[in-house]
Amino acid sequence: MQDSNSKCQQLEEALDAYYDLELSAEEAEVVERHLADCEACTARLAEIDSVVMQVKTIPEVTLSRDLSGDIEAKILAAQAKSGELTPAPASSVTASSNVVPFTPVASSKKKYYLVASAAAVIALSFALAQLKPAPSTVASITKPNSTGVVSAQKSEPASGQTAPTIAQTVTQTPVQPPLMQSRLTQARLTQTDVSTKANLNSASTPANTHTAQMLAATGKSGGVNKHEHDINQNQVNDSEELVALYDYENTDNALDLGFSTNEDGLYAIKL
Amino acid sequence: MDLSDEALIKKYRVDGDMTVFSTLVKRYQNRVFMIAYRLLNNSEEAEEVVQDTFVKVHQNFDKFRTENIFASWIFRIAHNHCMDILRQRQRKRSTVVVSFDPQSTVAEEEGDRILNQPLSQVADEQPNPSQSLDMSEQTNMVERSLNELPEAQKTVLILHDLQGFSYSEIAEIVGANIGTVRSRLHYGRIKLKELLAPYFSSEVNLPATFR
């Protein structure tokens, strides 16, 4: 009897599963063998059937209307709402993570550069006009060559050629390598003082850049113009200043001097 | 010939045609409504569950894996919605002050589920077991008794005995293992039998008044 009770307890939950046909064939066979000998479990099985039948008397409820249209409208509304959160710009540029919109700060900076560059052109043109170069002599500025040597030379302008303004000089594209090389060679050949040449060669070092910076910063021409004996001293001074200025401008310290350039190559002067 | 769920899902993923999705909605909306209505006892909320369920199904359509059963996935979402609503009710109920008025039946007449259950504990409006029952009353009594079951047991009983889901499908819908489903069903039926015992004979499957 005790064994039968323990078996009943063991199969208590299994009876529901047996009734629901959720047992495997082996499990169902075990339950059926027990039911054949146990009246209590057979009665319990009948109770399960009674309760389930009572539950099944609950009538099915149905929707009063088709909701598919409402659901579709909700889905479309949700899609439209999510679309409003990330609207495409009017220019039909697709929004993506790598597109950085222009900001008011950026545009104002651009305007600043335009105004400042215009002011710089005017100011530098005025400064060049004050130089009043001799008609026969034009100070030519060459960019530092690959070794960084800076040279100033006298050249005879072709007929009708006018002296370039500083603005034109500093905004011009780099001299083509062959021309620059020939000018450098010529400059080196005109150097008579070996020591001076040594000094010029030392200009290729970063120290010379620093010298040019100091030159430009102090406004002093320094000793470079000593080596250009056949050039008007004032012009040499001006040329060397421009060379130093240009050299300095090409360093990262341009902003310190008040010059800057934007991505379009326009120069601006800090006011 | 109606396409299978899998065929419709595949077609919708290729075409993105909303009419295909609407076909799936029409196929399951009624069953979702029935379950939601039985769990919530409120047709408006059940309709909201139907709509929210399919909106969510659409939103997560890409996440559905075809090796699973689409119906189970839908009913699981619906079941979760219903549980959310029931939890909200529970929170509201905990803040409702129920005044004791045995004469008042307004709450029950309006079907106010928030007030109905606490009132039933203090003022039993159910008919005396000795009173005779007709079939509609019998059904009403079963519904009441079913609603007095713990939610987990009630859900399993509705899904199995009313909706005919298998244990494994129910396990998937309610997010439990099959053993838990079997246990809930077993104890739910025992509890329901006890609740119905005053009204029905435990020996034969007929209301007491019919004997």
Boltz contact constraints between the chains, C-beta under 6 A:
constraints:
  - contact:
      token1: [A, 13]
      token2: [B, 182]
      max_distance: 6.0
  - contact:
      token1: [A, 13]
      token2: [B, 186]
      max_distance: 6.0
  - contact:
      token1: [A, 16]
      token2: [B, 185]
      max_distance: 6.0
  - contact:
      token1: [A, 16]
      token2: [B, 186]
      max_distance: 6.0
  - contact:
      token1: [A, 17]
      token2: [B, 182]
      max_distance: 6.0
  - contact:
      token1: [A, 22]
      token2: [B, 167]
      max_distance: 6.0
  - contact:
      token1: [A, 47]
      token2: [B, 193]
      max_distance: 6.0
  - contact:
      token1: [A, 48]
      token2: [B, 189]
      max_distance: 6.0
  - contact:
      token1: [A, 50]
      token2: [B, 205]
      max_distance: 6.0
  - contact:
      token1: [A, 51]
      token2: [B, 189]
      max_distance: 6.0
  - contact:
      token1: [A, 51]
      token2: [B, 192]
      max_distance: 6.0
  - contact:
      token1: [A, 51]
      token2: [B, 193]
      max_distance: 6.0
  - contact:
      token1: [A, 52]
      token2: [B, 161]
      max_distance: 6.0
  - contact:
      token1: [A, 53]
      token2: [B, 205]
      max_distance: 6.0
  - contact:
      token1: [A, 54]
      token2: [B, 142]
      max_distance: 6.0
  - contact:
      token1: [A, 55]
      token2: [B, 161]
      max_distance: 6.0
  - contact:
      token1: [A, 57]
      token2: [B, 139]
      max_distance: 6.0
  - contact:
      token1: [A, 58]
      token2: [B, 139]
      max_distance: 6.0
  - contact:
      token1: [A, 58]
      token2: [B, 142]
      max_distance: 6.0
  - contact:
      token1: [A, 58]
      token2: [B, 143]
      max_distance: 6.0
  - contact:
      token1: [A, 61]
      token2: [B, 34]
      max_distance: 6.0
  - contact:
      token1: [A, 61]
      token2: [B, 37]
      max_distance: 6.0
  - contact:
      token1: [A, 62]
      token2: [B, 30]
      max_distance: 6.0
  - contact:
      token1: [A, 63]
      token2: [B, 30]
      max_distance: 6.0
  - contact:
      token1: [A, 63]
      token2: [B, 33]
      max_distance: 6.0
  - contact:
      token1: [A, 67]
      token2: [B, 29]
      max_distance: 6.0
  - contact:
      token1: [A, 67]
      token2: [B, 50]
      max_distance: 6.0
  - contact:
      token1: [A, 67]
      token2: [B, 51]
      max_distance: 6.0
  - contact:
      token1: [A, 68]
      token2: [B, 22]
      max_distance: 6.0
  - contact:
      token1: [A, 68]
      token2: [B, 25]
      max_distance: 6.0
  - contact:
      token1: [A, 68]
      token2: [B, 26]
      max_distance: 6.0
  - contact:
      token1: [A, 70]
      token2: [B, 51]
      max_distance: 6.0
  - contact:
      token1: [A, 71]
      token2: [B, 25]
      max_distance: 6.0
  - contact:
      token1: [A, 71]
      token2: [B, 51]
      max_distance: 6.0
  - contact:
      token1: [A, 71]
      token2: [B, 54]
      max_distance: 6.0
  - contact:
      token1: [A, 72]
      token2: [B, 18]
      max_distance: 6.0
  - contact:
      token1: [A, 72]
      token2: [B, 22]
      max_distance: 6.0
  - contact:
      token1: [A, 74]
      token2: [B, 51]
      max_distance: 6.0
  - contact:
      token1: [A, 74]
      token2: [B, 55]
      max_distance: 6.0
  - contact:
      token1: [A, 75]
      token2: [B, 55]
      max_distance: 6.0
  - contact:
      token1: [A, 75]
      token2: [B, 58]
      max_distance: 6.0
